């Protein structure tokens, strides 16, 4: 297995887009998406968008700001409805020296050998975010005087 885990992906547009990201091939990335591609980001609903032009804009900025960015795949599976689920992440270092470490899951919908939609759950890794008890207290407000 390749260290990036990309070989875990099924043949098709999802594998092609990850390979293009690895090569920093912007045109190759964008060519994997339908013109009317829909990006849904349920954790941050205002970040959703439609259209592969925004894919180009986003990745152009990412590649410029994080010149060594590389994706990695932890697990991937194809559901009975043809959707491809990928646990993945990307790492690199911004030009200002700040490390980037994102992980999460994306759920890809495919049509006509293109990515037509993705539900995107990729978030920065918090290496010093506190233990589980602190997280539950923060989420519930219990033990904080009612303040979440």
PEDAZI-V962888 format. One record per residue. N is the residue number from 1. OMEGA is omega in degrees with one decimal (NA if undefined). Layout:
((N:OMEGA) (N:OMEGA))
This chain:
((1:174.4) (2:-178.1) (3:179.7) (4:-177.9) (5:-177.5) (6:178.5) (7:174.4) (8:-177.4) (9:176.0) (10:174.8) (11:179.0) (12:-171.5) (13:179.5) (14:177.1) (15:-178.7) (16:-178.7) (17:177.8) (18:176.7) (19:179.1) (20:176.2) (21:-179.8) (22:-179.6) (23:-173.8) (24:-178.2) (25:-175.2) (26:179.3) (27:177.5) (28:177.8) (29:-174.1) (30:-178.4) (31:179.3) (32:-174.1) (33:173.5) (34:178.3) (35:-176.9) (36:179.0) (37:178.4) (38:174.9) (39:175.0) (40:179.3) (41:-172.1) (42:-179.9) (43:179.7) (44:-171.3) (45:-179.0) (46:-178.9) (47:178.7) (48:179.9) (49:177.0) (50:173.9) (51:-178.0) (52:174.4) (53:177.8) (54:174.7) (55:179.1) (56:-179.3) (57:-179.1) (58:-175.5) (59:174.2) (60:177.8) (61:-179.3) (62:-177.8) (63:178.3) (64:-174.9) (65:-177.4) (66:-169.8) (67:179.8) (68:-176.7) (69:177.8) (70:175.5) (71:170.6) (72:-178.3) (73:178.2) (74:179.9) (75:174.8) (76:176.3) (77:175.2) (78:-179.8) (79:-178.4) (80:177.9) (81:178.0) (82:177.5) (83:179.1) (84:178.6) (85:-177.1) (86:167.9) (87:-171.9) (88:176.1) (89:173.9) (90:-179.1) (91:175.6) (92:179.3) (93:177.3) (94:-179.8) (95:178.6) (96:175.8) (97:-179.3) (98:178.6) (99:177.2) (100:-179.7) (101:-179.3) (102:175.0) (103:177.1) (104:-177.8) (105:171.0) (106:-179.8) (107:-173.2) (108:170.7) (109:-176.2) (110:173.7) (111:176.7) (112:178.0) (113:175.1) (114:173.8) (115:-177.9) (116:179.1) (117:173.6) (118:165.8) (119:-163.6) (120:179.7) (121:-179.3) (122:-173.9) (123:175.1) (124:175.0) (125:176.3) (126:-175.5) (127:179.8) (128:-173.9) (129:-178.0) (130:-176.8) (131:-175.9) (132:179.7) (133:178.1) (134:-179.9) (135:178.6) (136:176.7) (137:-179.9) (138:-177.3) (139:-173.9) (140:-175.7) (141:-179.9) (142:179.3) (143:179.8) (144:-177.2) (145:178.8) (146:179.5) (147:176.2) (148:NA))
